[in-house]
């Protein structure tokens, strides 16, 4: 039921706040049950509440024992007693049952003495916890802080878990909790730094064939040049003179 309420509240917040504004807000979370387990004032307050509840339960047990004893007595002597005696004992039994039921209702019904006792004893503790949360939120610029104990979330990045910081603010030794938190943070893939690789420049490999072709284009065929030179040398002097006269 609590998880359904939490999801409903989350959905409502998405409709109430514009998406861009919600994404721009800095959000953190705490686990109030963990804070109460480690905060000495909270543990002492819970012990006081538990001692009061145990006293009420002992009273209810005594009343039940009286009811059980009277029921046994009525069952045992119902054939011995007169009608008047039996009626009086049955009335007494009903009175005991009504008294026990009224006592239990007064103590444990919603808004009853138990709720008031918890409120009065835990209020100073809750105020201290709230003040620590508020101070951290103000100092580190958080806009929203969820309580994961009462409003479970599908996924949380433990990088934004402020539980340890709140406990430290309350004067609690959190060395072990800090180690556990760092392990959770390091195991989350989103907290692993991505390697920045520089893009490789694409180089065009030139084959030997390509280079050879370029050389052939840049200069004439050496074989043809050699032939032309040989033909010129082999010509006779008179042929050379004849060519001059013709020109």
SULRALIN-V538623 format. One record per residue. N is the residue number from 1. RES is the residue in one letter. PHI is phi in whole degrees, -180 to 180 (none if undefined). PSI is psi in whole degrees, 0 to 359 (* if undefined). BURIAL is I if it has 24 or more other ideal C-beta (glycine too) atoms within 12 Angstrom, else O. Layout:
<<N	RES	PHI	PSI	BURIAL> <N	RES	PHI	PSI	BURIAL>>
This chain:
<<1	X	none	317	O> <2	X	-64	321	O> <3	X	-65	322	O> <4	X	-64	319	O> <5	X	-64	319	O> <6	X	-63	316	O> <7	X	-65	324	O> <8	X	-65	318	O> <9	X	-64	320	O> <10	X	-64	318	O> <11	X	-64	320	O> <12	X	-64	321	O> <13	X	-66	327	O> <14	X	-68	327	O> <15	X	-79	324	O> <16	X	-71	314	O> <17	X	-96	137	O> <18	X	-59	147	O> <19	X	-60	316	O> <20	X	-64	322	O> <21	X	-70	321	O> <22	X	-66	320	O> <23	X	-67	331	O> <24	X	-78	344	O> <25	X	-79	147	O> <26	X	-91	120	O> <27	X	-117	135	I> <28	X	-130	179	I> <29	X	-150	160	I> <30	X	-133	169	I> <31	X	-122	99	I> <32	X	-64	329	I> <33	X	-66	324	O> <34	X	-68	319	I> <35	X	-61	316	I> <36	X	-67	326	I> <37	X	-68	331	O> <38	X	-103	340	I> <39	X	-81	120	I> <40	X	-60	318	O> <41	X	-60	321	I> <42	X	-68	319	I> <43	X	-64	319	O> <44	X	-67	321	O> <45	X	-64	318	I> <46	X	-66	325	O> <47	X	-65	320	O> <48	X	-62	315	O> <49	X	-63	316	I> <50	X	-64	323	O> <51	X	-65	322	O> <52	X	-66	316	O> <53	X	-64	320	I> <54	X	-62	323	O> <55	X	-64	318	O> <56	X	-63	319	I> <57	X	-66	323	O> <58	X	-63	321	O> <59	X	-62	317	O> <60	X	-64	323	I> <61	X	-64	317	O> <62	X	-62	316	O> <63	X	-63	321	I> <64	X	-67	322	O> <65	X	-63	320	O> <66	X	-63	319	O> <67	X	-65	314	I> <68	X	-62	319	O> <69	X	-65	318	O> <70	X	-69	323	I> <71	X	-63	319	O> <72	X	-64	319	O> <73	X	-65	318	O> <74	X	-64	317	I> <75	X	-65	325	O> <76	X	-74	323	O> <77	X	-110	12	O> <78	X	-63	332	O> <79	X	-87	345	O> <80	X	-93	321	O> <81	X	-72	159	O> <82	X	-78	168	O> <83	X	-59	322	O> <84	X	-65	316	O> <85	X	-64	317	O> <86	X	-64	319	O> <87	X	-64	318	O> <88	X	-64	318	O> <89	X	-67	323	I> <90	X	-68	323	O> <91	X	-64	319	O> <92	X	-63	320	O> <93	X	-63	314	I> <94	X	-62	324	O> <95	X	-65	318	O> <96	X	-63	318	I> <97	X	-65	318	O> <98	X	-65	319	O> <99	X	-64	317	O> <100	X	-65	318	I> <101	X	-64	319	O> <102	X	-67	321	O> <103	X	-63	313	I> <104	X	-63	320	O> <105	X	-66	318	O> <106	X	-63	323	O> <107	X	-82	317	I> <108	X	-115	358	O> <109	X	-71	156	O> <110	X	-55	129	O> <111	X	80	8	O> <112	X	-84	198	O> <113	X	-66	328	O> <114	X	-64	312	I> <115	X	-62	319	O> <116	X	-66	321	O> <117	X	-64	314	I> <118	X	-61	317	I> <119	X	-62	314	O> <120	X	-69	321	O> <121	X	-80	321	I> <122	X	-85	342	I> <123	X	-56	311	O> <124	X	-61	324	O> <125	X	-66	313	I> <126	X	-62	325	I> <127	X	-65	320	O> <128	X	-64	315	I> <129	X	-63	316	I> <130	X	-63	320	O> <131	X	-64	320	O> <132	X	-65	318	I> <133	X	-63	315	I> <134	X	-64	321	O> <135	X	-66	317	O> <136	X	-66	317	I> <137	X	-61	319	I> <138	X	-69	319	O> <139	X	-69	321	O> <140	X	-102	3	O> <141	X	76	34	O> <142	X	-85	137	I> <143	X	-95	327	O> <144	X	-136	137	I> <145	X	-131	118	I> <146	X	-88	152	I> <147	X	-104	105	I> <148	X	-66	338	I> <149	X	-70	326	O> <150	X	-107	341	O> <151	X	-132	75	I> <152	X	-60	140	O> <153	X	-113	149	I> <154	X	-64	318	O> <155	X	-142	139	O> <156	X	-137	141	I> <157	X	-92	117	O> <158	X	-66	355	I> <159	X	-64	336	O> <160	X	-105	18	I> <161	X	-81	116	I> <162	X	-101	8	I> <163	X	-58	313	I> <164	X	-65	320	I> <165	X	-65	321	I> <166	X	-66	316	I> <167	X	-62	319	I> <168	X	-63	322	O> <169	X	-65	330	I> <170	X	-86	3	I> <171	X	86	22	O> <172	X	-96	140	I> <173	X	-73	117	O> <174	X	-120	26	I> <175	X	-59	312	O> <176	X	-67	319	O> <177	X	-65	324	I> <178	X	-64	320	O> <179	X	-63	315	O> <180	X	-62	320	O> <181	X	-65	317	I> <182	X	-64	324	O> <183	X	-65	317	O> <184	X	-64	320	O> <185	X	-65	316	O> <186	X	-69	334	O> <187	X	-81	345	O> <188	X	-77	122	O> <189	X	-58	333	O> <190	X	-71	343	O> <191	X	-98	0	O> <192	X	-83	122	O> <193	X	-65	136	O> <194	X	-82	140	O> <195	X	-75	129	O> <196	X	-92	109	O> <197	X	-103	133	O> <198	X	-79	135	O> <199	X	-64	136	O> <200	X	-77	140	O> <201	X	-77	132	O> <202	X	-77	120	O> <203	X	-111	136	O> <204	X	-92	116	O> <205	X	-79	128	O> <206	X	-98	126	O> <207	X	-81	164	O> <208	X	-62	325	O> <209	X	-64	317	O> <210	X	-63	316	O> <211	X	-63	320	O> <212	X	-63	318	O> <213	X	-63	320	O> <214	X	-64	320	O> <215	X	-64	321	O> <216	X	-64	325	O> <217	X	-73	323	O> <218	X	-73	330	O> <219	X	-134	153	O> <220	X	-67	168	O> <221	X	-69	123	O> <222	X	-65	331	O> <223	X	-67	315	O> <224	X	-64	321	O> <225	X	-60	317	O> <226	X	-64	320	O> <227	X	-63	316	O> <228	X	-61	320	O> <229	X	-66	317	O> <230	X	-63	318	O> <231	X	-63	320	O> <232	X	-65	319	O> <233	X	-68	322	O> <234	X	-73	343	O> <235	X	-63	143	O> <236	X	-77	157	O> <237	X	-62	322	O> <238	X	-66	329	O> <239	X	-69	326	O> <240	X	-68	317	O> <241	X	-64	321	O> <242	X	-62	321	O> <243	X	-66	322	O> <244	X	-64	316	O> <245	X	-65	320	O> <246	X	-60	322	O> <247	X	-69	*	O>>
